[in-house]
Amino acid sequence: MSCCGMRSESSNATKAPGVDEVTVDQYEEHLQVNLQDLLARLHRGTYRPHPSLRCDIPKGNGKTRPLGIACVEDKLVQRAIVMILERIYEVDFADISYGFRPGRSCHQALSALGQIIATRRVNWISDADIRGFSITCATRGWWSCCASGLPTRSC
């Protein structure tokens, strides 16, 4: 399953089972059968993702951060969708965009920002906290703008 990115994630992420309590190692024991079954359910439209297992991770300030752990099969489907959407949308991103892009990191973004600040005149820098962004955008119909770039399949 390394082709889907399951083994390239951090070791803790690949070991933590979701609500179905199936680990990556257990899923791989019957990998071909499991993948054929998953593919059949995807084609039939009967695949349904499991709810995420909710855990609270302690933060340094005494508060906790909620963490949702997906099941192995759901992680596979999510990764496949990411691979498809990256191919569709990657061409639309500006070269200076770094967030959640393949082969780019926050360290590279900070390095590029440092280079720009050192070599060009900068009038302002903006930093934004995007907590609750998807909830706010969902109420404003923003997601429909994203969907407009996806090809639709005619029936």
C-alpha positions in Angstrom: 0.0 0.0 0.0 3.0 2.3 -0.2 1.8 3.5 -3.6 -1.2 5.1 -1.8 1.0 6.8 0.8 -0.1 4.6 3.7 3.4 3.6 4.6 5.0 6.9 4.0 3.0 8.6 6.8 4.4 8.8 10.3 4.6 5.4 12.1 2.0 6.5 14.6 -0.5 7.4 12.0 -0.2 4.0 10.2 -0.6 2.1 13.5 -3.6 3.8 14.9 -6.8 1.9 13.9 -10.1 3.7 13.3 -13.5 2.8 14.8 -13.4 -0.6 13.0 -10.1 -1.4 14.9 -8.4 -2.7 11.7 -4.7 -1.9 11.4 -2.8 -1.4 8.2 -1.0 -4.7 8.9 -4.3 -6.5 9.2 -5.7 -4.9 6.1 -2.6 -5.9 4.2 -3.0 -9.6 5.2 -5.7 -9.9 2.5 -4.8 -6.9 0.5 -6.0 -8.0 -3.0 -9.3 -9.2 -1.7 -9.8 -6.1 0.4 -8.9 -3.7 -2.5 -11.2 -5.6 -4.9 -14.1 -5.4 -2.5 -13.4 -1.7 -1.9 -13.2 -1.0 -5.6 -16.5 -2.9 -6.2 -18.3 -0.9 -3.5 -16.9 2.4 -5.0 -18.1 1.5 -8.5 -21.6 0.4 -7.2 -21.9 3.6 -5.1 -22.3 1.6 -1.9 -19.1 2.6 -0.2 -19.8 4.5 3.0 -17.0 6.0 5.1 -16.9 5.1 8.8 -17.1 7.8 11.4 -13.7 9.1 12.6 -12.5 7.9 16.0 -12.3 11.0 18.1 -9.4 11.5 20.4 -8.3 14.5 22.4 -4.6 15.3 22.2 -3.2 17.3 25.1 -1.6 20.7 24.2 1.2 22.4 26.1 -1.2 25.0 27.6 -3.4 22.5 29.4 -6.0 22.5 26.7 -6.7 19.6 24.2 -6.9 19.4 20.5 -9.4 17.1 18.9 -8.0 14.5 16.5 -10.1 12.3 14.2 -8.6 8.9 13.2 -9.9 7.5 10.0 -10.2 3.7 9.2 -7.5 2.2 6.9 -10.0 1.9 4.0 -11.2 5.4 4.4 -7.6 6.6 4.4 -7.0 4.8 1.1 -10.1 6.4 -0.5 -9.1 9.8 0.9 -5.5 9.4 -0.5 -6.9 8.4 -3.9 -9.1 11.4 -4.0 -6.2 13.7 -3.1 -4.1 12.2 -5.9 -6.9 12.9 -8.4 -7.6 16.4 -7.2 -3.9 17.3 -7.1 -3.6 16.5 -10.8 -6.7 18.6 -11.6 -5.9 21.7 -9.5 -2.1 21.8 -9.3 -1.8 23.7 -12.6 -4.1 26.4 -11.2 -1.8 27.3 -8.2 0.6 30.1 -8.4 4.3 29.2 -8.0 4.4 31.1 -4.7 1.6 29.0 -3.1 2.9 26.4 -0.6 0.0 25.3 1.5 -0.8 21.5 1.3 0.9 21.1 -2.1 2.9 18.0 -3.0 6.6 18.4 -2.6 6.3 21.7 -0.7 6.7 22.5 3.0 6.2 25.3 5.5 10.0 25.5 5.7 10.2 26.2 2.0 7.4 28.8 2.3 9.3 30.6 5.1 12.6 30.4 3.1 10.8 32.0 0.1 9.3 34.7 2.3 12.6 35.4 3.9 14.2 35.8 0.4 11.4 38.2 -0.7 11.7 40.3 2.4 15.4 40.5 2.1 15.4 41.5 -1.6 12.2 43.4 -2.3 10.3 46.3 -0.7 7.5 44.8 1.4 4.6 47.1 2.6 2.7 44.5 4.5 2.6 40.8 5.6 -0.6 39.1 6.6 -1.0 36.1 8.9 -4.4 34.4 9.2 -5.8 31.8 11.5 -8.1 29.6 9.4 -9.9 27.9 12.3 -13.5 27.2 11.3 -12.7 28.2 7.7 -14.6 25.3 6.0 -17.7 25.9 8.2 -17.8 29.6 7.4 -17.2 29.0 3.7 -19.9 26.3 3.5 -22.5 28.8 4.6 -21.4 31.2 2.0 -21.4 28.8 -0.9 -17.6 29.1 -1.4 -17.3 25.3 -2.1 -19.4 25.7 -5.2 -16.6 27.8 -6.7 -14.1 25.0 -6.1 -16.5 22.5 -7.6 -16.9 24.5 -10.8 -13.4 23.4 -11.8 -14.3 19.7 -11.6 -15.4 17.9 -14.7 -18.9 16.4 -14.5 -19.8 13.0 -15.8 -23.0 13.1 -18.0 -25.5 10.3 -17.4 
